[in-house]
Amino acid sequence: MVKMKTHRAAAKRFKATGTGKLKRMKANKSHILEKKSPKRKRNLRKSTLIDKTKEKNYKKALPYL
């Protein structure tokens, strides 16, 4: 059987946690930062987990994760 290919864009964006959940970085941190409060920018630095409704699709894109 042919090897499954990893979706390279997804591999660059998501990492697996120890329990197998997917971790991602938050959006809206690249530009137009003057109007955002320091608290909001600080919270955008943190990572978060993928929504459970989308996790199944992303795991198909990352078969060897």
Backbone as a printed PyTorch tensor [residue, N CA C, xyz], in Angstrom:
tensor([[[  0.8400,  -1.1860,   0.0000],
         [  0.0000,   0.0000,   0.0000],
         [  0.8830,   1.2470,   0.0000]],

        [[  0.4220,   2.2740,  -0.6650],
         [  1.1680,   3.5230,  -0.7870],
         [  1.1460,   4.2790,   0.5410]],

        [[  2.2570,   4.9290,   0.8650],
         [  2.3110,   5.7370,   2.0820],
         [  1.3670,   6.9240,   1.9460]],

        [[  0.7650,   7.3220,   3.0750],
         [ -0.0690,   8.5190,   3.0850],
         [  0.8280,   9.7360,   3.1740]],

        [[  0.4670,  10.8020,   2.5000],
         [  1.2650,  12.0200,   2.5490],
         [  0.7350,  12.9660,   3.6140]],

        [[  1.6640,  13.5960,   4.3090],
         [  1.3200,  14.6140,   5.2960],
         [  1.0190,  15.9160,   4.5800]],

        [[ -0.0300,  16.5950,   4.9990],
         [ -0.3490,  17.9190,   4.4540],
         [  0.6330,  18.9010,   5.0730]],

        [[  1.5770,  19.4070,   4.2640],
         [  2.7080,  20.1660,   4.7910],
         [  2.2790,  21.4830,   5.4410]],

        [[  1.2470,  22.1270,   4.9120],
         [  0.7800,  23.3780,   5.5180],
         [  0.2420,  23.1190,   6.9220]],

        [[ -0.4890,  22.0240,   7.0890],
         [ -1.0250,  21.6810,   8.4050],
         [  0.1010,  21.2910,   9.3600]],

        [[  1.1190,  20.6050,   8.8680],
         [  2.2350,  20.1770,   9.7130],
         [  2.9920,  21.3780,  10.2790]],

        [[  3.0300,  22.4690,   9.5380],
         [  3.7290,  23.6730,  10.0040],
         [  2.8970,  24.4450,  11.0220]],

        [[  1.5830,  24.2560,  11.0210],
         [  0.7020,  25.0410,  11.8820],
         [  0.3190,  24.3490,  13.1800]],

        [[  0.3050,  23.0170,  13.1990],
         [ -0.2000,  22.2870,  14.3520],
         [  0.8480,  21.3630,  14.9360]],

        [[  0.8090,  21.2170,  16.2760],
         [  1.6650,  20.2610,  16.9860],
         [  0.7460,  19.4110,  17.8540]],

        [[  1.1700,  18.1880,  18.1390],
         [  0.3820,  17.3030,  18.9830],
         [  0.7930,  17.4670,  20.4400]],

        [[ -0.1870,  17.3820,  21.3230],
         [  0.1080,  17.3750,  22.7570],
         [  0.3760,  15.9290,  23.1840]],

        [[  0.7240,  15.7370,  24.4170],
         [  1.0030,  14.3950,  24.9090],
         [ -0.2050,  13.4790,  24.8660]],

        [[ -1.3960,  14.0430,  24.9920],
         [ -2.6210,  13.2360,  24.9710],
         [ -3.1920,  13.0760,  23.5660]],

        [[ -2.5250,  13.6530,  22.5540],
         [ -2.9660,  13.4770,  21.1750],
         [ -3.8460,  14.5810,  20.6360]],

        [[ -4.1050,  15.6120,  21.4420],
         [ -4.8760,  16.7480,  20.9360],
         [ -3.9620,  17.6240,  20.0910]],

        [[ -4.5540,  18.4950,  19.2760],
         [ -3.7700,  19.3700,  18.4060],
         [ -3.7100,  20.7800,  18.9730]],

        [[ -2.5190,  21.3540,  18.9310],
         [ -2.2620,  22.6780,  19.4770],
         [ -1.9850,  23.6300,  18.3180]],

        [[ -2.4480,  24.8830,  18.4390],
         [ -2.2230,  25.8790,  17.3950],
         [ -1.9280,  27.2220,  18.0380]],

        [[ -1.3540,  28.1360,  17.2590],
         [ -1.1420,  29.4980,  17.7290],
         [ -2.3470,  30.3390,  17.3180]],

        [[ -2.5860,  31.4230,  18.0450],
         [ -3.7330,  32.2870,  17.7640],
         [ -3.4360,  33.2380,  16.6070]],

        [[ -4.4690,  33.6840,  15.9430],
         [ -4.3570,  34.6040,  14.8110],
         [ -4.3900,  36.0560,  15.2940]],

        [[ -4.2640,  36.9890,  14.3700],
         [ -4.3990,  38.4400,  14.5990],
         [ -3.2370,  39.0520,  15.3700]],

        [[ -2.0270,  38.5180,  15.1830],
         [ -0.8790,  39.0480,  15.9180],
         [  0.1890,  39.5950,  14.9620]],

        [[ -0.1120,  39.7420,  13.6800],
         [  0.9380,  40.1230,  12.7350],
         [  0.9420,  41.5940,  12.3480]],

        [[ -0.2000,  42.2500,  12.3120],
         [ -0.2210,  43.6670,  11.9350],
         [ -1.4480,  44.3370,  12.5370]],

        [[ -1.5390,  45.6530,  12.3830],
         [ -2.5930,  46.4870,  12.9930],
         [ -2.6080,  46.2550,  14.5100]],

        [[ -1.4390,  46.4240,  15.1330],
         [ -1.3030,  46.1350,  16.5600],
         [ -1.4950,  47.3610,  17.4370]],

        [[ -1.4650,  48.5600,  16.8460],
         [ -1.5700,  49.7750,  17.6610],
         [ -2.9070,  49.8800,  18.3770]],

        [[ -3.9770,  49.4810,  17.7170],
         [ -5.3060,  49.6210,  18.3180],
         [ -5.6390,  48.5000,  19.3040]],

        [[ -4.8300,  47.4560,  19.3370],
         [ -5.0860,  46.3440,  20.2590],
         [ -4.4300,  46.6290,  21.6000]],

        [[ -5.1270,  46.2760,  22.6560],
         [ -4.6110,  46.5540,  23.9960],
         [ -3.4470,  45.6130,  24.3200]],

        [[ -2.5600,  46.0180,  25.2330],
         [ -1.4500,  45.1440,  25.6230],
         [ -1.9240,  43.7950,  26.1660]],

        [[ -3.0260,  43.8000,  26.8920],
         [ -3.5550,  42.5440,  27.4270],
         [ -3.9900,  41.6060,  26.3050]],

        [[ -4.6400,  42.1770,  25.3010],
         [ -5.1040,  41.3650,  24.1700],
         [ -3.9180,  40.7960,  23.3870]],

        [[ -2.8970,  41.6320,  23.1450],
         [ -1.7030,  41.1690,  22.4170],
         [ -0.9620,  40.0910,  23.2140]],

        [[ -0.9090,  40.2520,  24.5290],
         [ -0.2460,  39.2690,  25.3830],
         [ -0.9620,  37.9220,  25.3240]],

        [[ -2.2880,  37.9550,  25.3250],
         [ -3.0530,  36.7080,  25.2470],
         [ -2.9800,  36.0590,  23.8680]],

        [[ -2.7220,  36.8370,  22.8210],
         [ -2.5790,  36.2780,  21.4780],
         [ -1.2720,  35.5030,  21.3150]],

        [[ -0.2980,  35.7420,  22.2000],
         [  0.9720,  35.0070,  22.1350],
         [  0.8160,  33.5430,  22.5240]],

        [[ -0.1860,  33.2520,  23.3380],
         [ -0.3330,  31.9040,  23.8830],
         [ -0.9260,  30.9580,  22.8460]],

        [[ -0.6160,  29.6830,  23.0040],
         [ -1.1990,  28.6860,  22.1160],
         [ -2.5320,  28.2110,  22.6930]],

        [[ -3.3070,  27.5610,  21.8570],
         [ -4.6050,  27.0410,  22.2750],
         [ -4.8540,  25.7210,  21.5470]],

        [[ -5.8930,  25.0120,  21.9330],
         [ -6.2060,  23.7290,  21.3110],
         [ -7.1670,  23.9240,  20.1470]],

        [[ -7.0990,  22.9880,  19.2050],
         [ -8.0020,  22.9830,  18.0540],
         [ -9.4140,  22.6510,  18.5440]],

        [[-10.4150,  23.2500,  17.9330],
         [-11.8010,  22.9640,  18.2530],
         [-12.1110,  21.4930,  17.9440]],

        [[-12.8730,  20.8410,  18.8020],
         [-13.1490,  19.4070,  18.6460],
         [-13.8860,  19.0810,  17.3480]],

        [[-14.6730,  20.0210,  16.8440],
         [-15.4200,  19.7600,  15.6130],
         [-14.5050,  19.6800,  14.4020]],

        [[-13.3330,  20.3120,  14.4570],
         [-12.4070,  20.3160,  13.3260],
         [-11.2540,  19.3410,  13.4990]],

        [[-11.0960,  18.8160,  14.7070],
         [ -9.9300,  17.9870,  15.0230],
         [ -9.8420,  16.7400,  14.1440]],

        [[-10.9700,  16.1220,  13.8480],
         [-10.9890,  14.9060,  13.0370],
         [-10.4120,  15.1700,  11.6360]],

        [[-10.7910,  16.3030,  11.0310],
         [-10.3040,  16.6370,   9.6910],
         [ -8.8150,  16.9080,   9.6890]],

        [[ -8.3250,  17.6270,  10.7020],
         [ -6.9080,  17.9440,  10.7550],
         [ -6.0600,  16.7090,  11.0220]],

        [[ -6.5900,  15.7590,  11.7800],
         [ -5.8370,  14.5310,  12.0380],
         [ -5.7150,  13.6790,  10.7750]],

        [[ -6.6880,  13.7850,   9.8660],
         [ -6.5770,  13.0940,   8.5790],
         [ -5.4450,  13.7010,   7.7520]],

        [[ -5.2550,  15.0140,   7.8670],
         [ -4.1980,  15.6930,   7.1180],
         [ -2.8220,  15.3940,   7.6950]],

        [[ -2.7730,  14.9550,   8.9630],
         [ -1.5110,  14.6710,   9.6430],
         [ -1.4950,  13.2140,  10.1200]],

        [[ -1.3470,  12.2540,   9.1980],
         [ -1.4910,  10.8560,   9.5800],
         [ -0.3790,  10.3340,  10.5010]],

        [[  0.7920,  10.9490,  10.4900],
         [  1.9250,  10.4270,  11.2860],
         [  2.2100,  11.2700,  12.5020]],

        [[  1.2680,  12.0810,  12.9410],
         [  1.4790,  12.9490,  14.0780],
         [  1.3060,  12.1870,  15.3850]]])
